[in-house]
Amino acid sequence: MENRLRVLRAERAWSQQDLAGRLEVSRQSVNAIETGKYDPSLPLAFRIAELFDLPIEDIFVSPSRRSSKAI
Amino acid sequence: MSPAMKRYNWRVIWLSLLYAVFLLAAIFGFKHQLFGGFVAYIAAVLPALPIIGILGAMGRYLVEEQDEYVRMLTVRQSLWASGFALSIATIWGFLESFDLVEHVDSYSVAIVWFMGLAVGSIMNKLTLGAPVKC
C-alpha cells in the first residue's frame, strides 16, 4: 500500500531504526511498510497514526481511491 | 533479535541436546539388546519427541512474536517448508512404490521440512527482499 511514512519520518529526522523503536517493531518492518511490500495490520496502522498525530488516511493511501483517481 | 526469537533459539538448543541424548541412548540400547516389549517402543519413540518439540517451539514462537511483519515472514517460511517437505515425500513415495528408489525412513520428512525452511527464507528474500534466515 502506498504511504507517506518515509516523508513523515524524514520531516522528523528519524532513522528507520528510530521509528522502529517508537513503534516497538523491527527496522525491517518499517522498511517493508515504507516500500509498500507489507501492509500493516489495523492496530499497527493506528499506532503509526497516533505516533504522527495524523488520521490513518493522511498516512496510507486507500487502494480504491488511488485506482479511482487513476481512472 | 526479538525476545521471542531468543526464547525460540534457546528452546531449539535444549531440544536438540535432548534429541542427541535420546538418540544415542536408543542406539546404544538397541545395539546391546537392552530393551524389550513395551520399553522398546518407548525407547524408539523418545528421539521423536524433541523433534516434535522443535515443531512446537516454532508454533510457540509464532504466538509470542510481537513483530507482525517478522511473524508473517516466519509463517510464509513455514508454509514453504511444509509444501517442500510434502512434495518431496509424495514424489519419493511414488518412486519408492514403483521400486525406482531405495526406502527412506518416514522421519526424514521432518529433516526435509527443516531444509524447507531454508527454501522459505530464500523465497522471502526473492519476493520481499527480506534477509535470509534459517
N, CA and C atoms of all chains as a GROMACS GRO file, in nm:
protein
  615
    1MET      N    1   0.085  -0.119   0.000
    1MET     CA    2   0.000   0.000   0.000
    1MET      C    3   0.089   0.125   0.000
    2GLU      N    4   0.052   0.219  -0.086
    2GLU     CA    5   0.129   0.344  -0.092
    2GLU      C    6   0.112   0.422   0.039
    3ASN      N    7   0.216   0.488   0.084
    3ASN     CA    8   0.204   0.564   0.209
    3ASN      C    9   0.308   0.675   0.215
    4ARG      N   10   0.290   0.763   0.316
    4ARG     CA   11   0.379   0.879   0.331
    4ARG      C   12   0.474   0.861   0.449
    5LEU      N   13   0.495   0.738   0.486
    5LEU     CA   14   0.574   0.711   0.608
    5LEU      C   15   0.716   0.765   0.596
    6ARG      N   16   0.778   0.743   0.480
    6ARG     CA   17   0.917   0.788   0.462
    6ARG      C   18   0.927   0.941   0.475
    7VAL      N   19   0.828   1.011   0.415
    7VAL     CA   20   0.827   1.158   0.419
    7VAL      C   21   0.808   1.206   0.563
    8LEU      N   22   0.710   1.147   0.630
    8LEU     CA   23   0.681   1.188   0.769
    8LEU      C   24   0.800   1.162   0.860
    9ARG      N   25   0.867   1.052   0.835
    9ARG     CA   26   0.986   1.017   0.914
    9ARG      C   27   1.098   1.116   0.887
   10ALA      N   28   1.115   1.148   0.758
   10ALA     CA   29   1.222   1.241   0.720
   10ALA      C   30   1.198   1.380   0.779
   11GLU      N   31   1.070   1.421   0.785
   11GLU     CA   32   1.036   1.553   0.841
   11GLU      C   33   1.080   1.564   0.987
   12ARG      N   34   1.082   1.451   1.054
   12ARG     CA   35   1.121   1.449   1.195
   12ARG      C   36   1.267   1.408   1.214
   13ALA      N   37   1.335   1.388   1.104
   13ALA     CA   38   1.477   1.346   1.105
   13ALA      C   39   1.496   1.217   1.184
   14TRP      N   40   1.400   1.126   1.169
   14TRP     CA   41   1.410   0.997   1.235
   14TRP      C   42   1.469   0.896   1.136
   15SER      N   43   1.554   0.809   1.186
   15SER     CA   44   1.600   0.698   1.103
   15SER      C   45   1.493   0.588   1.108
   16GLN      N   46   1.508   0.489   1.022
   16GLN     CA   47   1.414   0.376   1.028
   16GLN      C   48   1.422   0.308   1.164
   17GLN      N   49   1.543   0.303   1.219
   17GLN     CA   50   1.562   0.241   1.349
   17GLN      C   51   1.491   0.320   1.459
   18ASP      N   52   1.498   0.455   1.449
   18ASP     CA   53   1.427   0.540   1.547
   18ASP      C   54   1.277   0.510   1.545
   19LEU      N   55   1.222   0.509   1.423
   19LEU     CA   56   1.078   0.486   1.409
   19LEU      C   57   1.042   0.345   1.458
   20ALA      N   58   1.126   0.249   1.423
   20ALA     CA   59   1.102   0.110   1.467
   20ALA      C   60   1.098   0.103   1.619
   21GLY      N   61   1.191   0.172   1.684
   21GLY     CA   62   1.195   0.173   1.831
   21GLY      C   63   1.068   0.234   1.889
   22ARG      N   64   1.021   0.344   1.829
   22ARG     CA   65   0.900   0.409   1.880
   22ARG      C   66   0.775   0.322   1.860
   23LEU      N   67   0.776   0.244   1.752
   23LEU     CA   68   0.660   0.158   1.722
   23LEU      C   69   0.674   0.019   1.785
   24GLU      N   70   0.792  -0.007   1.842
   24GLU     CA   71   0.823  -0.138   1.901
   24GLU      C   72   0.811  -0.250   1.797
   25VAL      N   73   0.866  -0.223   1.680
   25VAL     CA   74   0.876  -0.325   1.575
   25VAL      C   75   1.020  -0.327   1.525
   26SER      N   76   1.052  -0.419   1.435
   26SER     CA   77   1.189  -0.426   1.384
   26SER      C   78   1.210  -0.322   1.273
   27ARG      N   79   1.337  -0.288   1.247
   27ARG     CA   80   1.368  -0.195   1.140
   27ARG      C   81   1.321  -0.249   1.005
   28GLN      N   82   1.333  -0.381   0.988
   28GLN     CA   83   1.290  -0.439   0.860
   28GLN      C   84   1.139  -0.426   0.840
   29SER      N   85   1.063  -0.420   0.951
   29SER     CA   86   0.918  -0.398   0.939
   29SER      C   87   0.891  -0.258   0.884
   30VAL      N   88   0.962  -0.160   0.942
   30VAL     CA   89   0.944  -0.021   0.896
   30VAL      C   90   0.981  -0.011   0.749
   31ASN      N   91   1.092  -0.073   0.712
   31ASN     CA   92   1.136  -0.069   0.573
   31ASN      C   93   1.033  -0.134   0.480
   32ALA      N   94   0.977  -0.248   0.524
   32ALA     CA   95   0.879  -0.319   0.440
   32ALA      C   96   0.752  -0.235   0.423
   33ILE      N   97   0.710  -0.165   0.529
   33ILE     CA   98   0.589  -0.082   0.520
   33ILE      C   99   0.617   0.039   0.429
   34GLU      N  100   0.732   0.103   0.452
   34GLU     CA  101   0.768   0.221   0.372
   34GLU      C  102   0.773   0.191   0.223
   35THR      N  103   0.828   0.077   0.190
   35THR     CA  104   0.844   0.042   0.048
   35THR      C  105   0.719  -0.023  -0.010
   36GLY      N  106   0.614  -0.035   0.072
   36GLY     CA  107   0.488  -0.090   0.023
   36GLY      C  108   0.489  -0.241   0.005
   37LYS      N  109   0.591  -0.307   0.062
   37LYS     CA  110   0.597  -0.453   0.048
   37LYS      C  111   0.508  -0.521   0.152
   38TYR      N  112   0.473  -0.448   0.255
   38TYR     CA  113   0.388  -0.506   0.360
   38TYR      C  114   0.287  -0.403   0.406
   39ASP      N  115   0.161  -0.446   0.412
   39ASP     CA  116   0.054  -0.361   0.463
   39ASP      C  117   0.036  -0.391   0.612
   40PRO      N  118   0.050  -0.290   0.698
   40PRO     CA  119   0.038  -0.318   0.842
   40PRO      C  120  -0.105  -0.354   0.880
   41SER      N  121  -0.116  -0.425   0.992
   41SER     CA  122  -0.250  -0.456   1.045
   41SER      C  123  -0.314  -0.325   1.090
   42LEU      N  124  -0.446  -0.331   1.116
   42LEU     CA  125  -0.515  -0.210   1.163
   42LEU      C  126  -0.458  -0.159   1.295
   43PRO      N  127  -0.432  -0.248   1.394
   43PRO     CA  128  -0.374  -0.196   1.520
   43PRO      C  129  -0.240  -0.125   1.498
   44LEU      N  130  -0.154  -0.181   1.411
   44LEU     CA  131  -0.024  -0.116   1.386
   44LEU      C  132  -0.044   0.014   1.308
   45ALA      N  133  -0.137   0.014   1.214
   45ALA     CA  134  -0.165   0.137   1.139
   45ALA      C  135  -0.213   0.246   1.234
   46PHE      N  136  -0.296   0.210   1.332
   46PHE     CA  137  -0.342   0.308   1.432
   46PHE      C  138  -0.224   0.357   1.517
   47ARG      N  139  -0.133   0.267   1.554
   47ARG     CA  140  -0.015   0.307   1.633
   47ARG      C  141   0.068   0.408   1.555
   48ILE      N  142   0.084   0.382   1.425
   48ILE     CA  143   0.161   0.474   1.339
   48ILE      C  144   0.090   0.609   1.333
   49ALA      N  145  -0.042   0.605   1.312
   49ALA     CA  146  -0.119   0.730   1.301
   49ALA      C  147  -0.111   0.810   1.430
   50GLU      N  148  -0.121   0.740   1.543
   50GLU     CA  149  -0.116   0.809   1.673
   50GLU      C  150   0.023   0.868   1.699
   51LEU      N  151   0.126   0.797   1.654
   51LEU     CA  152   0.263   0.847   1.672
   51LEU      C  153   0.283   0.978   1.596
   52PHE      N  154   0.230   0.985   1.475
   52PHE     CA  155   0.246   1.106   1.393
   52PHE      C  156   0.132   1.207   1.417
   53ASP      N  157   0.039   1.168   1.502
   53ASP     CA  158  -0.076   1.253   1.534
   53ASP      C  159  -0.152   1.293   1.407
   54LEU      N  160  -0.176   1.196   1.324
   54LEU     CA  161  -0.248   1.219   1.198
   54LEU      C  162  -0.354   1.110   1.180
   55PRO      N  163  -0.460   1.140   1.103
   55PRO     CA  164  -0.555   1.032   1.069
   55PRO      C  165  -0.487   0.928   0.978
   56ILE      N  166  -0.532   0.804   0.987
   56ILE     CA  167  -0.471   0.697   0.908
   56ILE      C  168  -0.468   0.733   0.759
   57GLU      N  169  -0.578   0.790   0.711
   57GLU     CA  170  -0.588   0.817   0.566
   57GLU      C  171  -0.493   0.928   0.520
   58ASP      N  172  -0.434   1.003   0.616
   58ASP     CA  173  -0.332   1.102   0.579
   58ASP      C  174  -0.194   1.038   0.568
   59ILE      N  175  -0.183   0.913   0.609
   59ILE     CA  176  -0.055   0.842   0.602
   59ILE      C  177  -0.060   0.735   0.493
   60PHE      N  178  -0.169   0.658   0.494
   60PHE     CA  179  -0.182   0.549   0.397
   60PHE      C  180  -0.283   0.587   0.289
   61VAL      N  181  -0.246   0.561   0.164
   61VAL     CA  182  -0.334   0.592   0.051
   61VAL      C  183  -0.426   0.473   0.027
   62SER      N  184  -0.557   0.500   0.033
   62SER     CA  185  -0.653   0.393   0.010
   62SER      C  186  -0.636   0.336  -0.131
   63PRO      N  187  -0.620   0.206  -0.146
   63PRO     CA  188  -0.602   0.148  -0.280
   63PRO      C  189  -0.720   0.178  -0.373
   64SER      N  190  -0.843   0.180  -0.317
   64SER     CA  191  -0.961   0.205  -0.401
   64SER      C  192  -0.962   0.351  -0.450
   65ARG      N  193  -0.926   0.444  -0.360
   65ARG     CA  194  -0.922   0.586  -0.402
   65ARG      C  195  -0.812   0.610  -0.503
   66ARG      N  196  -0.701   0.538  -0.482
   66ARG     CA  197  -0.588   0.552  -0.574
   66ARG      C  198  -0.628   0.507  -0.714
   67SER      N  199  -0.702   0.391  -0.722
   67SER     CA  200  -0.740   0.340  -0.853
   67SER      C  201  -0.847   0.428  -0.916
   68SER      N  202  -0.939   0.486  -0.833
   68SER     CA  203  -1.042   0.572  -0.891
   68SER      C  204  -0.981   0.701  -0.945
   69LYS      N  205  -0.872   0.749  -0.878
   69LYS     CA  206  -0.804   0.868  -0.928
   69LYS      C  207  -0.738   0.839  -1.062
   70ALA      N  208  -0.687   0.717  -1.074
   70ALA     CA  209  -0.619   0.678  -1.198
   70ALA      C  210  -0.717   0.676  -1.314
   71ILE      N  211  -0.846   0.641  -1.282
   71ILE     CA  212  -0.948   0.637  -1.387
   71ILE      C  213  -0.981   0.781  -1.425
   72MET      N  214   1.762  -0.903   1.755
   72MET     CA  215   1.682  -1.026   1.769
   72MET      C  216   1.573  -1.004   1.874
   73SER      N  217   1.452  -1.041   1.840
   73SER     CA  218   1.339  -1.018   1.932
   73SER      C  219   1.348  -1.115   2.052
   74PRO      N  220   1.288  -1.078   2.166
   74PRO     CA  221   1.288  -1.169   2.282
   74PRO      C  222   1.226  -1.304   2.247
   75ALA      N  223   1.123  -1.303   2.163
   75ALA     CA  224   1.057  -1.429   2.124
   75ALA      C  225   1.154  -1.518   2.045
   76MET      N  226   1.235  -1.457   1.959
   76MET     CA  227   1.332  -1.534   1.880
   76MET      C  228   1.441  -1.590   1.971
   77LYS      N  229   1.482  -1.510   2.073
   77LYS     CA  230   1.583  -1.560   2.168
   77LYS      C  231   1.529  -1.682   2.242
   78ARG      N  232   1.403  -1.674   2.286
   78ARG     CA  233   1.342  -1.788   2.357
   78ARG      C  234   1.334  -1.909   2.264
   79TYR      N  235   1.297  -1.884   2.139
   79TYR     CA  236   1.287  -1.993   2.040
   79TYR      C  237   1.424  -2.060   2.023
   80ASN      N  238   1.528  -1.978   2.008
   80ASN     CA  239   1.663  -2.034   1.989
   80ASN      C  240   1.704  -2.120   2.108
   81TRP      N  241   1.677  -2.072   2.230
   81TRP     CA  242   1.712  -2.150   2.350
   81TRP      C  243   1.636  -2.282   2.353
   82ARG      N  244   1.507  -2.275   2.321
   82ARG     CA  245   1.426  -2.399   2.320
   82ARG      C  246   1.482  -2.499   2.219
   83VAL      N  247   1.520  -2.448   2.101
   83VAL     CA  248   1.571  -2.537   1.996
   83VAL      C  249   1.705  -2.598   2.039
   84ILE      N  250   1.790  -2.518   2.104
   84ILE     CA  251   1.920  -2.569   2.150
   84ILE      C  252   1.898  -2.682   2.252
   85TRP      N  253   1.811  -2.657   2.351
   85TRP     CA  254   1.786  -2.759   2.455
   85TRP      C  255   1.722  -2.885   2.396
   86LEU      N  256   1.627  -2.864   2.306
   86LEU     CA  257   1.560  -2.980   2.245
   86LEU      C  258   1.656  -3.059   2.156
   87SER      N  259   1.749  -2.989   2.090
   87SER     CA  260   1.848  -3.058   2.006
   87SER      C  261   1.941  -3.143   2.093
   88LEU      N  262   1.980  -3.088   2.208
   88LEU     CA  263   2.065  -3.164   2.300
   88LEU      C  264   1.991  -3.288   2.351
   89LEU      N  265   1.864  -3.267   2.386
   89LEU     CA  266   1.780  -3.378   2.433
   89LEU      C  267   1.766  -3.484   2.325
   90TYR      N  268   1.750  -3.439   2.201
   90TYR     CA  269   1.739  -3.530   2.086
   90TYR      C  270   1.865  -3.617   2.076
   91ALA      N  271   1.981  -3.552   2.087
   91ALA     CA  272   2.108  -3.625   2.076
   91ALA      C  273   2.119  -3.730   2.188
   92VAL      N  274   2.080  -3.691   2.309
   92VAL     CA  275   2.087  -3.784   2.423
   92VAL      C  276   1.994  -3.903   2.401
   93PHE      N  277   1.868  -3.874   2.364
   93PHE     CA  278   1.769  -3.982   2.343
   93PHE      C  279   1.812  -4.074   2.229
   94LEU      N  280   1.864  -4.013   2.121
   94LEU     CA  281   1.902  -4.093   2.004
   94LEU      C  282   2.020  -4.185   2.037
   95LEU      N  283   2.121  -4.127   2.102
   95LEU     CA  284   2.239  -4.207   2.137
   95LEU      C  285   2.200  -4.320   2.234
   96ALA      N  286   2.111  -4.286   2.330
   96ALA     CA  287   2.067  -4.387   2.427
   96ALA      C  288   1.990  -4.498   2.356
   97ALA      N  289   1.905  -4.461   2.263
   97ALA     CA  290   1.826  -4.562   2.189
   97ALA      C  291   1.916  -4.651   2.105
   98ILE      N  292   2.012  -4.588   2.034
   98ILE     CA  293   2.105  -4.666   1.950
   98ILE      C  294   2.184  -4.763   2.036
   99PHE      N  295   2.234  -4.712   2.150
   99PHE     CA  296   2.313  -4.796   2.242
   99PHE      C  297   2.228  -4.911   2.296
  100GLY      N  298   2.106  -4.876   2.340
  100GLY     CA  299   2.018  -4.976   2.400
  100GLY      C  300   1.979  -5.086   2.303
  101PHE      N  301   1.942  -5.045   2.180
  101PHE     CA  302   1.901  -5.146   2.081
  101PHE      C  303   2.020  -5.230   2.035
  102LYS      N  304   2.137  -5.165   2.024
  102LYS     CA  305   2.258  -5.237   1.981
  102LYS      C  306   2.294  -5.348   2.082
  103HIS      N  307   2.275  -5.316   2.210
  103HIS     CA  308   2.311  -5.412   2.315
  103HIS      C  309   2.189  -5.489   2.366
  104GLN      N  310   2.080  -5.480   2.292
  104GLN     CA  311   1.956  -5.555   2.323
  104GLN      C  312   1.912  -5.536   2.469
  105LEU      N  313   1.911  -5.409   2.510
  105LEU     CA  314   1.871  -5.377   2.648
  105LEU      C  315   1.720  -5.362   2.661
  106PHE      N  316   1.654  -5.335   2.546
  106PHE     CA  317   1.510  -5.310   2.551
  106PHE      C  318   1.432  -5.429   2.497
  107GLY      N  319   1.313  -5.445   2.551
  107GLY     CA  320   1.223  -5.548   2.501
  107GLY      C  321   1.080  -5.508   2.528
  108GLY      N  322   0.987  -5.563   2.454
  108GLY     CA  323   0.845  -5.538   2.475
  108GLY      C  324   0.808  -5.391   2.467
  109PHE      N  325   0.728  -5.347   2.563
  109PHE     CA  326   0.675  -5.211   2.563
  109PHE      C  327   0.787  -5.106   2.576
  110VAL      N  328   0.891  -5.138   2.654
  110VAL     CA  329   1.004  -5.045   2.676
  110VAL      C  330   1.073  -5.014   2.543
  111ALA      N  331   1.081  -5.114   2.457
  111ALA     CA  332   1.144  -5.092   2.325
  111ALA      C  333   1.068  -4.986   2.246
  112TYR      N  334   0.934  -4.991   2.255
  112TYR     CA  335   0.853  -4.890   2.185
  112TYR      C  336   0.881  -4.750   2.241
  113ILE      N  337   0.887  -4.743   2.373
  113ILE     CA  338   0.913  -4.614   2.439
  113ILE      C  339   1.050  -4.561   2.394
  114ALA      N  340   1.152  -4.648   2.400
  114ALA     CA  341   1.289  -4.607   2.364
  114ALA      C  342   1.297  -4.563   2.218
  115ALA      N  343   1.221  -4.628   2.130
  115ALA     CA  344   1.223  -4.593   1.988
  115ALA      C  345   1.154  -4.460   1.961
  116VAL      N  346   1.051  -4.432   2.041
  116VAL     CA  347   0.973  -4.309   2.019
  116VAL      C  348   1.041  -4.187   2.083
  117LEU      N  349   1.119  -4.208   2.189
  117LEU     CA  350   1.178  -4.095   2.262
  117LEU      C  351   1.254  -3.995   2.173
  118PRO      N  352   1.338  -4.040   2.077
  118PRO     CA  353   1.409  -3.940   1.994
  118PRO      C  354   1.314  -3.855   1.909
  119ALA      N  355   1.193  -3.907   1.885
  119ALA     CA  356   1.097  -3.830   1.803
  119ALA      C  357   1.041  -3.711   1.881
  120LEU      N  358   1.034  -3.728   2.014
  120LEU     CA  359   0.967  -3.625   2.094
  120LEU      C  360   1.035  -3.488   2.087
  121PRO      N  361   1.170  -3.480   2.099
  121PRO     CA  362   1.232  -3.347   2.086
  121PRO      C  363   1.211  -3.284   1.947
  122ILE      N  364   1.204  -3.369   1.844
  122ILE     CA  365   1.177  -3.316   1.708
  122ILE      C  366   1.038  -3.254   1.704
  123ILE      N  367   0.942  -3.326   1.763
  123ILE     CA  368   0.806  -3.271   1.772
  123ILE      C  369   0.809  -3.143   1.856
  124GLY      N  370   0.892  -3.145   1.959
  124GLY     CA  371   0.907  -3.027   2.044
  124GLY      C  372   0.958  -2.906   1.966
  125ILE      N  373   1.050  -2.930   1.872
  125ILE     CA  374   1.102  -2.819   1.791
  125ILE      C  375   0.991  -2.762   1.702
  126LEU      N  376   0.907  -2.852   1.648
  126LEU     CA  377   0.793  -2.804   1.569
  126LEU      C  378   0.699  -2.722   1.658
  127GLY      N  379   0.682  -2.769   1.783
  127GLY     CA  380   0.600  -2.696   1.879
  127GLY      C  381   0.663  -2.561   1.914
  128ALA      N  382   0.798  -2.560   1.924
  128ALA     CA  383   0.869  -2.435   1.956
  128ALA      C  384   0.846  -2.333   1.846
  129MET      N  385   0.839  -2.381   1.723
  129MET     CA  386   0.810  -2.290   1.610
  129MET      C  387   0.670  -2.230   1.626
  130GLY      N  388   0.575  -2.316   1.663
  130GLY     CA  389   0.438  -2.267   1.686
  130GLY      C  390   0.433  -2.168   1.800
  131ARG      N  391   0.506  -2.198   1.907
  131ARG     CA  392   0.512  -2.109   2.025
  131ARG      C  393   0.571  -1.974   1.984
  132TYR      N  394   0.677  -1.981   1.901
  132TYR     CA  395   0.741  -1.857   1.855
  132TYR      C  396   0.641  -1.770   1.779
  133LEU      N  397   0.560  -1.835   1.694
  133LEU     CA  398   0.462  -1.758   1.616
  133LEU      C  399   0.361  -1.690   1.707
  134VAL      N  400   0.329  -1.756   1.820
  134VAL     CA  401   0.235  -1.695   1.915
  134VAL      C  402   0.302  -1.580   1.990
  135GLU      N  403   0.429  -1.597   2.024
  135GLU     CA  404   0.497  -1.499   2.110
  135GLU      C  405   0.556  -1.380   2.035
  136GLU      N  406   0.585  -1.397   1.905
  136GLU     CA  407   0.649  -1.289   1.829
  136GLU      C  408   0.554  -1.169   1.819
  137GLN      N  409   0.601  -1.054   1.865
  137GLN     CA  410   0.519  -0.934   1.868
  137GLN      C  411   0.527  -0.854   1.738
  138ASP      N  412   0.634  -0.877   1.662
  138ASP     CA  413   0.653  -0.802   1.537
  138ASP      C  414   0.576  -0.873   1.426
  139GLU      N  415   0.465  -0.811   1.383
  139GLU     CA  416   0.374  -0.880   1.291
  139GLU      C  417   0.438  -0.909   1.155
  140TYR      N  418   0.529  -0.822   1.109
  140TYR     CA  419   0.593  -0.845   0.979
  140TYR      C  420   0.688  -0.965   0.987
  141VAL      N  421   0.766  -0.970   1.094
  141VAL     CA  422   0.859  -1.083   1.114
  141VAL      C  423   0.779  -1.213   1.130
  142ARG      N  424   0.665  -1.202   1.201
  142ARG     CA  425   0.578  -1.320   1.219
  142ARG      C  426   0.525  -1.368   1.083
  143MET      N  427   0.485  -1.273   0.999
  143MET     CA  428   0.434  -1.308   0.866
  143MET      C  429   0.543  -1.376   0.783
  144LEU      N  430   0.667  -1.327   0.795
  144LEU     CA  431   0.778  -1.389   0.721
  144LEU      C  432   0.797  -1.534   0.766
  145THR      N  433   0.787  -1.555   0.899
  145THR     CA  434   0.807  -1.691   0.952
  145THR      C  435   0.693  -1.784   0.909
  146VAL      N  436   0.570  -1.731   0.905
  146VAL     CA  437   0.456  -1.812   0.858
  146VAL      C  438   0.478  -1.852   0.712
  147ARG      N  439   0.521  -1.755   0.629
  147ARG     CA  440   0.548  -1.786   0.488
  147ARG      C  441   0.658  -1.892   0.476
  148GLN      N  442   0.762  -1.873   0.558
  148GLN     CA  443   0.875  -1.967   0.557
  148GLN      C  444   0.825  -2.109   0.593
  149SER      N  445   0.739  -2.118   0.694
  149SER     CA  446   0.688  -2.249   0.738
  149SER      C  447   0.598  -2.311   0.630
  150LEU      N  448   0.520  -2.228   0.564
  150LEU     CA  449   0.433  -2.281   0.458
  150LEU      C  450   0.516  -2.335   0.342
  151TRP      N  451   0.622  -2.263   0.307
  151TRP     CA  452   0.712  -2.312   0.203
  151TRP      C  453   0.777  -2.444   0.246
  152ALA      N  454   0.818  -2.449   0.373
  152ALA     CA  455   0.880  -2.571   0.425
  152ALA      C  456   0.782  -2.688   0.419
  153SER      N  457   0.655  -2.663   0.457
  153SER     CA  458   0.554  -2.769   0.455
  153SER      C  459   0.529  -2.816   0.312
  154GLY      N  460   0.513  -2.722   0.220
  154GLY     CA  461   0.490  -2.757   0.080
  154GLY      C  462   0.608  -2.834   0.022
  155PHE      N  463   0.728  -2.789   0.056
  155PHE     CA  464   0.851  -2.853   0.008
  155PHE      C  465   0.860  -2.996   0.060
  156ALA      N  466   0.841  -3.014   0.191
  156ALA     CA  467   0.854  -3.146   0.251
  156ALA      C  468   0.746  -3.242   0.200
  157LEU      N  469   0.622  -3.194   0.191
  157LEU     CA  470   0.514  -3.281   0.143
  157LEU      C  471   0.534  -3.318  -0.004
  158SER      N  472   0.584  -3.223  -0.082
  158SER     CA  473   0.609  -3.252  -0.225
  158SER      C  474   0.717  -3.358  -0.241
  159ILE      N  475   0.828  -3.338  -0.167
  159ILE     CA  476   0.938  -3.434  -0.176
  159ILE      C  477   0.891  -3.573  -0.129
  160ALA      N  478   0.814  -3.574  -0.017
  160ALA     CA  479   0.766  -3.702   0.037
  160ALA      C  480   0.672  -3.771  -0.063
  161THR      N  481   0.586  -3.694  -0.128
  161THR     CA  482   0.492  -3.751  -0.225
  161THR      C  483   0.567  -3.808  -0.346
  162ILE      N  484   0.660  -3.729  -0.399
  162ILE     CA  485   0.738  -3.776  -0.515
  162ILE      C  486   0.816  -3.902  -0.479
  163TRP      N  487   0.883  -3.895  -0.361
  163TRP     CA  488   0.965  -4.009  -0.319
  163TRP      C  489   0.877  -4.133  -0.298
  164GLY      N  490   0.760  -4.111  -0.242
  164GLY     CA  491   0.668  -4.222  -0.217
  164GLY      C  492   0.630  -4.296  -0.345
  165PHE      N  493   0.600  -4.220  -0.450
  165PHE     CA  494   0.566  -4.285  -0.578
  165PHE      C  495   0.686  -4.355  -0.639
  166LEU      N  496   0.802  -4.287  -0.633
  166LEU     CA  497   0.924  -4.350  -0.687
  166LEU      C  498   0.952  -4.481  -0.613
  167GLU      N  499   0.932  -4.477  -0.479
  167GLU     CA  500   0.959  -4.595  -0.398
  167GLU      C  501   0.857  -4.706  -0.428
  168SER      N  502   0.731  -4.669  -0.449
  168SER     CA  503   0.629  -4.772  -0.473
  168SER      C  504   0.650  -4.842  -0.608
  169PHE      N  505   0.717  -4.776  -0.700
  169PHE     CA  506   0.749  -4.841  -0.828
  169PHE      C  507   0.892  -4.897  -0.830
  170ASP      N  508   0.949  -4.908  -0.709
  170ASP     CA  509   1.083  -4.969  -0.691
  170ASP      C  510   1.192  -4.897  -0.772
  171LEU      N  511   1.179  -4.766  -0.782
  171LEU     CA  512   1.280  -4.690  -0.857
  171LEU      C  513   1.385  -4.628  -0.765
  172VAL      N  514   1.351  -4.617  -0.637
  172VAL     CA  515   1.448  -4.563  -0.539
  172VAL      C  516   1.445  -4.650  -0.414
  173GLU      N  517   1.546  -4.629  -0.329
  173GLU     CA  518   1.556  -4.705  -0.204
  173GLU      C  519   1.451  -4.655  -0.104
  174HIS      N  520   1.420  -4.739  -0.006
  174HIS     CA  521   1.328  -4.697   0.101
  174HIS      C  522   1.396  -4.592   0.189
  175VAL      N  523   1.322  -4.491   0.225
  175VAL     CA  524   1.373  -4.390   0.319
  175VAL      C  525   1.279  -4.386   0.438
  176ASP      N  526   1.336  -4.386   0.561
  176ASP     CA  527   1.252  -4.381   0.682
  176ASP      C  528   1.168  -4.254   0.684
  177SER      N  529   1.044  -4.270   0.730
  177SER     CA  530   0.950  -4.157   0.721
  177SER      C  531   0.989  -4.039   0.809
  178TYR      N  532   1.072  -4.062   0.913
  178TYR     CA  533   1.112  -3.946   0.996
  178TYR      C  534   1.197  -3.846   0.915
  179SER      N  535   1.245  -3.890   0.798
  179SER     CA  536   1.322  -3.799   0.713
  179SER      C  537   1.240  -3.679   0.667
  180VAL      N  538   1.108  -3.694   0.668
  180VAL     CA  539   1.020  -3.582   0.627
  180VAL      C  540   1.047  -3.460   0.715
  181ALA      N  541   1.067  -3.487   0.845
  181ALA     CA  542   1.094  -3.375   0.937
  181ALA      C  543   1.224  -3.305   0.898
  182ILE      N  544   1.325  -3.384   0.860
  182ILE     CA  545   1.454  -3.325   0.819
  182ILE      C  546   1.435  -3.242   0.693
  183VAL      N  547   1.356  -3.296   0.599
  183VAL     CA  548   1.330  -3.222   0.474
  183VAL      C  549   1.252  -3.093   0.504
  184TRP      N  550   1.162  -3.100   0.605
  184TRP     CA  551   1.087  -2.980   0.643
  184TRP      C  552   1.183  -2.872   0.694
  185PHE      N  553   1.280  -2.912   0.777
  185PHE     CA  554   1.377  -2.814   0.826
  185PHE      C  555   1.459  -2.757   0.711
  186MET      N  556   1.491  -2.843   0.612
  186MET     CA  557   1.560  -2.793   0.492
  186MET      C  558   1.469  -2.696   0.416
  187GLY      N  559   1.340  -2.726   0.418
  187GLY     CA  560   1.242  -2.640   0.351
  187GLY      C  561   1.236  -2.500   0.410
  188LEU      N  562   1.273  -2.487   0.539
  188LEU     CA  563   1.277  -2.353   0.599
  188LEU      C  564   1.376  -2.265   0.525
  189ALA      N  565   1.486  -2.327   0.479
  189ALA     CA  566   1.585  -2.252   0.402
  189ALA      C  567   1.525  -2.209   0.268
  190VAL      N  568   1.447  -2.299   0.208
  190VAL     CA  569   1.379  -2.265   0.082
  190VAL      C  570   1.284  -2.146   0.105
  191GLY      N  571   1.209  -2.154   0.216
  191GLY     CA  572   1.115  -2.046   0.251
  191GLY      C  573   1.186  -1.914   0.271
  192SER      N  574   1.302  -1.920   0.335
  192SER     CA  575   1.378  -1.798   0.361
  192SER      C  576   1.428  -1.737   0.229
  193ILE      N  577   1.472  -1.824   0.139
  193ILE     CA  578   1.518  -1.774   0.008
  193ILE      C  579   1.401  -1.712  -0.069
  194MET      N  580   1.283  -1.776  -0.059
  194MET     CA  581   1.165  -1.720  -0.128
  194MET      C  582   1.126  -1.585  -0.068
  195ASN      N  583   1.138  -1.572   0.065
  195ASN     CA  584   1.111  -1.441   0.128
  195ASN      C  585   1.209  -1.336   0.077
  196LYS      N  586   1.333  -1.379   0.058
  196LYS     CA  587   1.435  -1.286   0.008
  196LYS      C  588   1.402  -1.245  -0.136
  197LEU      N  589   1.364  -1.344  -0.218
  197LEU     CA  590   1.339  -1.316  -0.360
  197LEU      C  591   1.212  -1.233  -0.381
  198THR      N  592   1.107  -1.262  -0.301
  198THR     CA  593   0.979  -1.195  -0.324
  198THR      C  594   0.961  -1.067  -0.242
  199LEU      N  595   1.022  -1.062  -0.123
  199LEU     CA  596   1.002  -0.945  -0.036
  199LEU      C  597   1.132  -0.872  -0.001
  200GLY      N  598   1.244  -0.931  -0.042
  200GLY     CA  599   1.372  -0.869  -0.009
  200GLY      C  600   1.409  -0.883   0.137
  201ALA      N  601   1.343  -0.979   0.206
  201ALA     CA  602   1.371  -0.998   0.349
  201ALA      C  603   1.506  -1.068   0.366
  202PRO      N  604   1.577  -1.037   0.477
  202PRO     CA  605   1.706  -1.104   0.499
  202PRO      C  606   1.689  -1.255   0.509
  203VAL      N  607   1.786  -1.330   0.454
  203VAL     CA  608   1.781  -1.476   0.461
  203VAL      C  609   1.802  -1.520   0.605
  204LYS      N  610   1.709  -1.607   0.655
  204LYS     CA  611   1.713  -1.652   0.795
  204LYS      C  612   1.668  -1.797   0.798
  205CYS      N  613   1.744  -1.883   0.864
  205CYS     CA  614   1.704  -2.024   0.872
  205CYS      C  615   1.679  -2.065   1.017
   0.00000   0.00000   0.00000
